[in-house]
Amino acid sequence: MKRHLRSSIPATLLAICFAAQPTISSACAVCMGDPSSKTGGAINGAIFLMLGFLALMLGGIGFFIYHLARRAQAPVPPHVEIAQMGAASRASR
C-alpha cells in the first residue's frame, strides 16, 4: 500500500504542474470560438441531448426499482397461495 502511494505522489504532482500552466491547458478552439457560430449551437444541442438521454435512463432505472419495491410489498395472490399449499401437502405425503 505504501509503495503504491509513494509512486502515485510524483505523478499527481506532475499532473497538477501541467494543469497549472496556462499555455498548456487552454480551452479548445470550439469553446473559445465565436459564440454565434453554428458549431457552438450544435455542440450545445448535442450536450443537452446527451443529458436528456442520461435523465431518461436514470429515470427508467429508478422507476424499475420503485416497481420492484411495490411488488415486493404486495400480498401473494390467492391462486399462488393455494398452489403452494397443494405442493406442500403433496411433499409431506
C-alpha positions as CSV (number, residue, x, y, z in Angstrom):
1,M,0.0,0.0,0.0
2,K,2.8,2.5,0.9
3,R,4.8,1.6,-2.2
4,H,1.7,2.4,-4.4
5,L,1.2,5.7,-2.5
6,R,4.8,6.7,-3.0
7,S,4.7,6.0,-6.7
8,S,1.5,8.0,-7.2
9,I,2.6,11.2,-5.5
10,P,5.1,12.3,-8.1
11,A,2.6,11.5,-10.9
12,T,-0.1,13.6,-9.1
13,L,2.3,16.5,-8.6
14,L,3.4,16.4,-12.3
15,A,-0.3,16.4,-13.4
16,I,-1.0,19.4,-11.1
17,C,2.0,21.3,-12.5
18,F,0.9,20.6,-16.1
19,A,-2.7,21.7,-15.3
20,A,-1.4,24.9,-13.6
21,Q,0.4,26.1,-16.8
22,P,-2.0,28.4,-18.7
23,T,-0.2,27.9,-22.0
24,I,-0.5,24.1,-21.8
25,S,-4.1,23.8,-20.5
26,S,-6.2,26.1,-22.6
27,A,-9.7,25.5,-23.9
28,C,-10.4,24.0,-27.3
29,A,-11.0,26.2,-30.4
30,V,-14.7,25.3,-30.4
31,C,-15.2,26.5,-26.8
32,M,-13.2,29.7,-27.3
33,G,-14.6,30.4,-30.8
34,D,-17.4,32.7,-32.0
35,P,-20.4,32.2,-29.7
36,S,-22.8,33.0,-32.6
37,S,-21.4,30.3,-34.9
38,K,-23.4,27.2,-35.9
39,T,-20.9,24.9,-34.4
40,G,-21.5,26.2,-30.9
41,G,-25.2,25.8,-31.2
42,A,-24.8,22.3,-32.5
43,I,-22.5,21.3,-29.6
44,N,-24.9,22.8,-27.1
45,G,-27.7,20.8,-28.6
46,A,-25.7,17.6,-28.5
47,I,-24.8,18.2,-24.9
48,F,-28.5,18.7,-23.9
49,L,-29.5,15.6,-25.9
50,M,-26.9,13.5,-24.0
51,L,-28.2,15.0,-20.7
52,G,-31.7,14.1,-21.8
53,F,-30.8,10.5,-22.5
54,L,-29.0,10.3,-19.2
55,A,-32.0,11.6,-17.3
56,L,-34.2,9.2,-19.3
57,M,-32.0,6.2,-18.4
58,L,-31.7,7.1,-14.7
59,G,-35.4,7.7,-14.5
60,G,-36.1,4.3,-16.0
61,I,-33.8,2.6,-13.6
62,G,-35.4,4.5,-10.7
63,F,-38.9,3.6,-11.9
64,F,-37.9,-0.1,-12.2
65,I,-36.5,-0.1,-8.6
66,Y,-39.8,1.6,-7.4
67,H,-41.8,-1.0,-9.3
68,L,-39.9,-3.9,-7.7
69,A,-40.3,-2.4,-4.3
70,R,-44.0,-2.1,-4.7
71,R,-44.3,-5.7,-6.0
72,A,-42.3,-6.9,-3.0
73,Q,-44.9,-5.3,-0.6
74,A,-47.9,-6.7,-2.5
75,P,-49.7,-9.7,-0.9
76,V,-49.5,-13.1,-2.6
77,P,-52.4,-13.7,-5.0
78,P,-54.8,-16.4,-3.8
79,H,-54.2,-18.8,-6.7
80,V,-50.4,-18.8,-5.9
81,E,-51.1,-19.4,-2.2
82,I,-53.4,-22.4,-3.0
83,A,-50.9,-23.9,-5.3
84,Q,-48.1,-23.6,-2.7
85,M,-50.3,-25.2,-0.1
86,G,-51.1,-28.1,-2.5
87,A,-47.4,-28.6,-3.3
88,A,-46.6,-28.6,0.4
89,S,-49.2,-31.2,1.2
90,R,-48.1,-33.5,-1.7
91,A,-44.5,-33.2,-0.5
92,S,-45.4,-34.2,3.1
93,R,-47.0,-37.5,2.0
